[in-house]
Amino acid sequence: LPIWMEKLQVKGKLTDKIKSLSKGNQQKIQLISSIAHNPDIVVFDEPFTGLDPVNAKLLESVVKEQIKQDKIVIFSSHQMNYIEEFCDDILIMKNGEIMITGNIKQIKQSYQRDKLKIESKDAKKIKADYKDQTELQDSTNLVFKMESADQKQKVMQKLVKEYDIDSIGVLEPTLNDIFVEYAGDEKEIAEIEKLKEEERA
């Protein structure tokens, strides 16, 4: 235990009561108690809740270390950035019911791939030339809607030839988008879409 406490920079003594520690240190102790005996299966349940960026980085390194040791790691969280970073497969539940399960990459690729994400200093020019097919995100980023996903290579080559493009690729849904789609209700989804529209305006 002392080695783990030093590694995770736990502020306290072995004799301290858990409830006397800060929330961040309590999180660290919970993590230590789940891995100190070197189990083959590790379950992390919202391990980053309430942590500042420095402590979150410390815990990230521990999670990655467990994964590298080929352990079975089950990670439960509402923070999609961590799920995307650590997990290959996901399971999304709503009210105790499994809504979707599978490999993250395969799930993303199953969505219609008829939109391109483009970063270019010519974003406004592209928008002006392709009014009905584009959606400006900000001054240098936009989404280009193709008539068909089969046109991907042809459209990308044409755009790269005509404009100064920094990056271009298929727009895939984020894991956050997928979570909202399957775990959110219609009212929540509508509210999120409204906020997105207001941000673009």
N, C-alpha and C positions, 0 to 999 in steps of 0.2 A: 503493500500500500504506500509506504513513504516514497518509493520510486515514482509511482503514478502521480502522487500528490505534487511532487517536484516537477514532473514532466508537464502537468497541466496547470502548474503555478497556483495551486489551491492555497488560499490565505487562511490558515488556521492550524490547529494541532489535532493529532489523532484522538485526543480526549474531548475535543469540542463536540457539543450536541449539534446535530444537523440544523435544527431550527434556529440556532444562534448565528449561522453563516448567512452571507448575502445570497440572493437568489442565484446569481451566477455561479458561486461556489457550491451551492446545493446541486445545481445542474451537473457540475463536474463530478461531485461525489456519486451521484446517481449513475453517471457514465462509468466511472471507475468500478463501482459495485457490479456492473453488468459484464465487464470484460476482464477483471483482475484474475479470475480463475481460468482464463484462456478457453472459453467455450467454443464449440464448433459452429453453433448457431447463435447469432447476436441479434437482438431486437432493440432498435432505437425508436423511442416514441417521443416525437417533438423535442429532440435533444438541443436545439438551438434557440428555444423560446427564452426571451428575456436576456439574451447575451449581447454584449457590445461586440463590435467588429473584431477587436483583438482576440477576445476569448472565443469567438465563433471560429476564427482561423485555427486556434489551438485544437478545438474539437474536430474541425474538418480534417486535420492531419491524422487524428486518431481513427476516424471513420474510414479514411482512405487506407490506412495501415491494415485495418481489419479486412477490407476488401482484397487488398494485395495478398493477404495470407490465405486466399481462397476459402474464406469462411462463408457460410450462408448468412447474408446480412439482410434483415427485414427492416425497412425504414418507413416509419409512419410520420407524415408531416402534411401540413397545409401550405408549406413554403415550397412552391413548385421549382424554384431555382435549385434547391438542394436535391429534390427528387431527380431533376434532370442531370445534375452533376454526378450523383452516386449510383443511380439505378439503371438497369437494362430493361427490366420489366415492371409494369405497373398494374395496380388494381384500384379502380375508383369505385367507391361505394356511396350510396345515398339512402338514408333511412334504413340502414342494415341490408340493403339490396345491392348486389354487384351490378354496376352499370356498364363497365368495360374492363377488360383485362387483356394483357398481351405485351409484346415487345414495343418499346417506345418508338423506335425508328420505323417499325412496320406500321404502327398505328398512324404516325404522321404521314407516311407515304400512301396510306389508304385514302387520304383526303384528295379531293380534286386538285390537280397540280396545274391549274390553268392561269396562275398569277405569278408575276415576276416581281422581285424586290430589287429596286435599282437605286444605287447611290451615284449621284453625278452633280457636278456644278451646273450642268445644263438641265437640271430637273424641271425648272419652270418652262424652258423651251420645249422639252419633251411633252409637258402637260399641254402647252399651247398647240402643239402639232397633233396630239392624240387626245383631244378633250374627253371624248366619251369612253376611252379605254383606260384612263389613268386617274389616280387618286393621289394628290400631293400630301405627303406626311409632314414635311417641313421644307426648308429652302433647298435641301440637297437630296432628299429621299422621297421616292414615290413608288406606288404599286401600279403595275401595268397588267391589265386584264387581257389575256389572249382569247381568240375565238375558240381555240382548242388547245389542249395540252400537247397534242402532236406537233404543234407549230413551234415548240420551244426553241429548238436549235436555229431554225430559220429566223425567228423574231429576234433572238439574242444576237445573232450575227449582224442583222440589219441595224439594230440599235447601236451596237458597238462601232459599226462602220460610220454611222451618221452623227454620233454624239461622243463627247468626252465622258466615258463611263469609268468610274472608279471600281464599282463592283456590281455584279448582276447575278441573279440566281433565282431558283424556284422559291416562292414564298410558302413556307410550311406553317401550320398553326403552331403556336407555342403550347407548351404543356399547360400553361395557365388557361389558354383558350379552350383546350380540350376538357380541363377540369370544370370550367364554368359551364360548358355545353352539357356535360353529363351530370354534374352535381348541383348546379344552380337551378333555381326555378325560373319560369318565363319572365316574371317581373324583374328579378335580379339581372337577367341577361339583357333585357330591354334597357334597364338603367345603366348598365356598363356600356352598351352601344351608344346611348345618349351622351355619356361622358366622353367617349372617344370622339364623337362628332363635334362636341364643344371644344375639345382640345385642338382639333384640326382647324376649326373656324378662326 
